[in-house]
């Protein structure tokens, strides 16, 4: 652009210089001022209104531009520019062009386009140009806007008749006295404009009323006043000259049998008319049928009385009372039934009419028997309940509470099938609908004999007594007794114990059978008693007599005492004193034979009972003095042996094994024969001795001792067994 702007100038200047240079007669020329181009236009209006001419103007930059005259033009539809003012016929965007001649250069114009928003014309005001046909009203007429014209004025100075306006009060609204202005509102394009017009609302006043009554029904003293409006026409006469049938009137007066005058009141005015009144009919029981009274057993069912109407009965509502309330009786009791009949037209009210009596008798409660557990005898009658008795006869839905009591056996003694009685049972919540039952019953039960034990029994130790097996018992206590048991109720008798034999011994088992005694003994069973032992001590030995002074036999070195009779249960022991004649016995022996004695020596012999299992040794008897014999050698001149029935004289002799030798002694005056074999006394004392054969090959020495004249003699032979 700069080349295009200044290049011509340069050329012109060069040419002009050339011309000046080439002139023979140069002349002085006038210099032109520099051209300042336009760089922009601002502050152009951006908004217009439809139908309203918008003056166009702008600020040229720079402010010292050579040419600043703006020519405006537009090619937008519905828009035109006259006298630099834009007029648009429709809303939208209009493009206007600003042109400045020679604005760029001395020969080239400057142009610039601008967008202008054309807005619709805005609502400026509304006016009621034609009031409604009716502007004078009487209360309660409604607003009538017929014939009213409302005109709107817009910002583009145009006007238009409106239809979408609203009014306060709205059309059809009943007007009240004092209303004098109606407000009109209209909104368009978010702009609301209002105006108003005046009306006159007057109150219509009733000047007078008239009443015409045509009686077409029977009227009673209790006929509702409004019922008289049937057949009554009331006319209201207004101050505006109108009249109309009035409906919101009221009637007053009293309807008495005969002719009654009734007053009509309406809008502060009154008139009257007469009516013929018929007397009321009073209800009575005879007008009704009554059923349902009577006696019932309680079962939680409401009992009702039904009352029906007979011909001529009052149609008034019936209210039945049971004992003074309308609630139908359910609970037990006696209820006087009455009924009231409501007053209705033609009938007076009926009050307290009798409908009989309803009696509801209490239901009888019962019990299902309970059960108790069998028990061990415990001295008491207390019974443990396993199944509580339950009530019967309670109507479903009712709650009757049971307070449980206790059960007791008829007696405390053991037995089967014992009756059980109850006490302390009670019911609550039963009254008045139930007859409370007595005490419940329980099934019979058993009291079992109580097993007890006996311990602590002891036996009294004693001395042996021949043939006596009894033992005295002491002590003992019973175990597993119930609390509080006394000896008067339960005790025991030990009796006597017994041992298996009468012999003495320690720790001997004692058998015994204790027996229970006492007033309650039958309630117990003694299952065991403790084992008892006893010591049967030796009895003191029995006293025996002294040995006989005449011994069974004696010789020079031995004495055989005559046996002392032993006491029962004991044997006899023998002893002798020392050779010096001491009276103290020693060396007690069971045999009465004393050997190894000194010949021709006095000895004192004693006896006592010998100790054994059952006895101690008895006391020493008195002593008996016996002397041994003087030894004088052999006295036999001969002896004989009878062997196998053959007389053999002399010796030695022999015997076959299994055979027998009979040996005889001969001689006069000899006594005390004693036969000794192999040094031992055989105990045989006769004048002959039978020797039985023994083991073959053995040799035996047979000796014979005899006494004669106080002297001991002996001889021996040898016997061989073949």
Secondary structure in CASP SS format (residue, H / E / C, confidence):
PFRMAT SS
TARGET T0000
AUTHOR 0000-0000-0000
METHOD secondary structure of the structure
MODEL  1
X C 1.00
X H 1.00
X H 1.00
X H 1.00
X H 1.00
X H 1.00
X H 1.00
X H 1.00
X H 1.00
X H 1.00
X H 1.00
X H 1.00
X H 1.00
X H 1.00
X H 1.00
X H 1.00
X H 1.00
X H 1.00
X H 1.00
X H 1.00
X H 1.00
X H 1.00
X C 1.00
X C 1.00
X C 1.00
X C 1.00
X C 1.00
X C 1.00
X C 1.00
X C 1.00
X C 1.00
X C 1.00
X C 1.00
X C 1.00
X C 1.00
X C 1.00
X C 1.00
X C 1.00
X C 1.00
X E 1.00
X E 1.00
X E 1.00
X C 1.00
X C 1.00
X C 1.00
X C 1.00
X E 1.00
X E 1.00
X E 1.00
X C 1.00
X C 1.00
X C 1.00
X C 1.00
X E 1.00
X E 1.00
X C 1.00
X C 1.00
X C 1.00
X E 1.00
X E 1.00
X E 1.00
X C 1.00
X C 1.00
X C 1.00
X C 1.00
X C 1.00
X C 1.00
X C 1.00
X C 1.00
X C 1.00
X E 1.00
X E 1.00
X E 1.00
X E 1.00
X C 1.00
X C 1.00
X C 1.00
X C 1.00
X E 1.00
X E 1.00
X E 1.00
X E 1.00
X C 1.00
X C 1.00
X E 1.00
X E 1.00
X E 1.00
X E 1.00
X C 1.00
X C 1.00
X C 1.00
X E 1.00
X E 1.00
X E 1.00
X E 1.00
X E 1.00
X E 1.00
X E 1.00
X E 1.00
X E 1.00
X C 1.00
X C 1.00
X C 1.00
X C 1.00
X C 1.00
X C 1.00
X C 1.00
X C 1.00
X C 1.00
X E 1.00
X E 1.00
X E 1.00
X E 1.00
X E 1.00
X E 1.00
X E 1.00
X E 1.00
X E 1.00
X E 1.00
X C 1.00
X C 1.00
X C 1.00
X E 1.00
X E 1.00
X E 1.00
X E 1.00
X E 1.00
X E 1.00
X E 1.00
X E 1.00
X C 1.00
X C 1.00
X C 1.00
X C 1.00
X C 1.00
X E 1.00
X E 1.00
X E 1.00
X E 1.00
X C 1.00
X C 1.00
X E 1.00
X C 1.00
X C 1.00
X C 1.00
X C 1.00
X C 1.00
X C 1.00
X E 1.00
X E 1.00
X E 1.00
X E 1.00
X E 1.00
X E 1.00
X C 1.00
X C 1.00
X C 1.00
X C 1.00
X E 1.00
X E 1.00
X E 1.00
X E 1.00
X C 1.00
X C 1.00
X C 1.00
X E 1.00
X E 1.00
X E 1.00
X C 1.00
X C 1.00
X C 1.00
X C 1.00
X C 1.00
X E 1.00
X C 1.00
X C 1.00
X C 1.00
X C 1.00
X C 1.00
X C 1.00
X E 1.00
X E 1.00
X E 1.00
X E 1.00
X E 1.00
X E 1.00
X E 1.00
X E 1.00
X C 1.00
X C 1.00
X E 1.00
X E 1.00
X E 1.00
X E 1.00
X E 1.00
X E 1.00
X E 1.00
X E 1.00
X C 1.00
X E 1.00
X E 1.00
X E 1.00
X E 1.00
X C 1.00
X C 1.00
X E 1.00
X E 1.00
X E 1.00
X E 1.00
X E 1.00
X E 1.00
X E 1.00
X E 1.00
X C 1.00
X C 1.00
X C 1.00
X C 1.00
X C 1.00
X E 1.00
X E 1.00
X C 1.00
X C 1.00
X C 1.00
X C 1.00
X H 1.00
X H 1.00
X H 1.00
X H 1.00
X H 1.00
X C 1.00
X C 1.00
X E 1.00
X E 1.00
X E 1.00
X E 1.00
X E 1.00
X E 1.00
X E 1.00
X C 1.00
X C 1.00
X C 1.00
X C 1.00
X E 1.00
X E 1.00
X E 1.00
X E 1.00
X C 1.00
X C 1.00
X C 1.00
X E 1.00
X E 1.00
X E 1.00
X C 1.00
X C 1.00
X C 1.00
X C 1.00
X C 1.00
X E 1.00
X E 1.00
X E 1.00
X E 1.00
X E 1.00
X E 1.00
X E 1.00
X E 1.00
X E 1.00
X C 1.00
X C 1.00
X E 1.00
X E 1.00
X E 1.00
X E 1.00
X E 1.00
X E 1.00
X E 1.00
X E 1.00
X E 1.00
X E 1.00
X C 1.00
X C 1.00
X E 1.00
X E 1.00
X C 1.00
X C 1.00
X H 1.00
X H 1.00
X H 1.00
X E 1.00
X E 1.00
X E 1.00
X E 1.00
X C 1.00
X C 1.00
X E 1.00
X E 1.00
X E 1.00
X E 1.00
X C 1.00
X C 1.00
X C 1.00
X C 1.00
X C 1.00
X E 1.00
X C 1.00
X C 1.00
X E 1.00
X E 1.00
X E 1.00
X E 1.00
X C 1.00
X C 1.00
X C 1.00
X C 1.00
X C 1.00
X C 1.00
X C 1.00
X C 1.00
X E 1.00
X E 1.00
X E 1.00
X E 1.00
X E 1.00
X C 1.00
X C 1.00
X E 1.00
X C 1.00
X C 1.00
X C 1.00
X E 1.00
X C 1.00
X C 1.00
X C 1.00
X E 1.00
X E 1.00
X E 1.00
X E 1.00
X E 1.00
X E 1.00
X E 1.00
X E 1.00
X E 1.00
X C 1.00
X C 1.00
X E 1.00
X C 1.00
X C 1.00
X E 1.00
X E 1.00
X C 1.00
X E 1.00
X E 1.00
X E 1.00
X E 1.00
X E 1.00
X E 1.00
X E 1.00
X E 1.00
X E 1.00
X E 1.00
X E 1.00
X E 1.00
X C 1.00
X E 1.00
X E 1.00
X C 1.00
X E 1.00
X E 1.00
X E 1.00
X C 1.00
X E 1.00
X E 1.00
X E 1.00
X C 1.00
X C 1.00
X E 1.00
X E 1.00
X C 1.00
X C 1.00
X C 1.00
X C 1.00
X C 1.00
X E 1.00
X E 1.00
X C 1.00
X E 1.00
X E 1.00
X E 1.00
X C 1.00
X C 1.00
X E 1.00
X E 1.00
X E 1.00
X C 1.00
X C 1.00
X C 1.00
X C 1.00
X C 1.00
X C 1.00
X C 1.00
X C 1.00
X E 1.00
X E 1.00
X E 1.00
X C 1.00
X C 1.00
X E 1.00
X E 1.00
X E 1.00
X E 1.00
X C 1.00
X C 1.00
X C 1.00
X C 1.00
X C 1.00
X E 1.00
X E 1.00
X E 1.00
X E 1.00
X E 1.00
X E 1.00
X E 1.00
X E 1.00
X E 1.00
X C 1.00
X C 1.00
X E 1.00
X E 1.00
X E 1.00
X C 1.00
X C 1.00
X C 1.00
X C 1.00
X C 1.00
X E 1.00
X E 1.00
X C 1.00
X C 1.00
X C 1.00
X C 1.00
X C 1.00
X E 1.00
X E 1.00
X E 1.00
X E 1.00
X E 1.00
X E 1.00
X E 1.00
X E 1.00
X C 1.00
X E 1.00
X E 1.00
X E 1.00
X E 1.00
X E 1.00
X E 1.00
X E 1.00
X E 1.00
X E 1.00
X E 1.00
X C 1.00
X C 1.00
X E 1.00
X E 1.00
X C 1.00
X C 1.00
X C 1.00
X C 1.00
X C 1.00
X C 1.00
X E 1.00
X E 1.00
X E 1.00
X E 1.00
X E 1.00
X E 1.00
X E 1.00
X E 1.00
X E 1.00
X E 1.00
X C 1.00
X C 1.00
X C 1.00
X C 1.00
X C 1.00
X C 1.00
X C 1.00
X C 1.00
X C 1.00
X C 1.00
X C 1.00
X E 1.00
X E 1.00
X E 1.00
X C 1.00
X C 1.00
X E 1.00
X E 1.00
X E 1.00
X E 1.00
X C 1.00
X C 1.00
X C 1.00
X C 1.00
X C 1.00
X E 1.00
X E 1.00
X E 1.00
X E 1.00
X E 1.00
X E 1.00
X E 1.00
X C 1.00
X C 1.00
X C 1.00
X E 1.00
X E 1.00
X E 1.00
X C 1.00
X C 1.00
X C 1.00
X H 1.00
X H 1.00
X H 1.00
X E 1.00
X E 1.00
X E 1.00
X E 1.00
X E 1.00
X E 1.00
X C 1.00
X C 1.00
X E 1.00
X E 1.00
X E 1.00
X E 1.00
X E 1.00
X E 1.00
X C 1.00
X E 1.00
X C 1.00
X C 1.00
X C 1.00
X C 1.00
X C 1.00
X C 1.00
X C 1.00
X C 1.00
X C 1.00
X C 1.00
X C 1.00
X C 1.00
X C 1.00
X E 1.00
X E 1.00
X C 1.00
X C 1.00
X C 1.00
X C 1.00
X E 1.00
X E 1.00
X C 1.00
X C 1.00
X C 1.00
X C 1.00
X C 1.00
X C 1.00
X C 1.00
X C 1.00
X C 1.00
X C 1.00
X C 1.00
X E 1.00
X E 1.00
X E 1.00
X E 1.00
X E 1.00
X C 1.00
X C 1.00
X C 1.00
X C 1.00
X C 1.00
X C 1.00
X C 1.00
X C 1.00
X C 1.00
X E 1.00
X E 1.00
X E 1.00
X E 1.00
X C 1.00
X C 1.00
X C 1.00
X E 1.00
X E 1.00
X C 1.00
X C 1.00
X C 1.00
X C 1.00
X C 1.00
X C 1.00
X C 1.00
X E 1.00
X E 1.00
X E 1.00
X E 1.00
X E 1.00
X E 1.00
X E 1.00
X E 1.00
X C 1.00
X C 1.00
X C 1.00
X C 1.00
X C 1.00
X E 1.00
X C 1.00
X C 1.00
X C 1.00
X C 1.00
X C 1.00
X C 1.00
X C 1.00
X C 1.00
X E 1.00
X E 1.00
X E 1.00
X E 1.00
X C 1.00
X C 1.00
X E 1.00
X E 1.00
X C 1.00
X C 1.00
X C 1.00
X C 1.00
X C 1.00
X C 1.00
X C 1.00
X C 1.00
X E 1.00
X E 1.00
X E 1.00
X E 1.00
X C 1.00
X C 1.00
X E 1.00
X E 1.00
X E 1.00
X E 1.00
X C 1.00
X C 1.00
X C 1.00
X E 1.00
X E 1.00
X E 1.00
X C 1.00
X C 1.00
X C 1.00
X C 1.00
X E 1.00
X E 1.00
X E 1.00
X E 1.00
X E 1.00
X C 1.00
X C 1.00
X C 1.00
X C 1.00
X C 1.00
X C 1.00
X E 1.00
X E 1.00
X E 1.00
X E 1.00
X E 1.00
X E 1.00
X E 1.00
X C 1.00
X C 1.00
X E 1.00
X E 1.00
X C 1.00
X C 1.00
X C 1.00
X C 1.00
X C 1.00
X C 1.00
X E 1.00
X E 1.00
X E 1.00
X E 1.00
X E 1.00
X C 1.00
X C 1.00
X C 1.00
X C 1.00
X C 1.00
X C 1.00
X E 1.00
X E 1.00
X E 1.00
X E 1.00
X E 1.00
X E 1.00
X E 1.00
X E 1.00
X E 1.00
X E 1.00
X C 1.00
X C 1.00
X E 1.00
X E 1.00
X E 1.00
X E 1.00
X E 1.00
X E 1.00
X E 1.00
X E 1.00
X E 1.00
X E 1.00
X E 1.00
X C 1.00
END
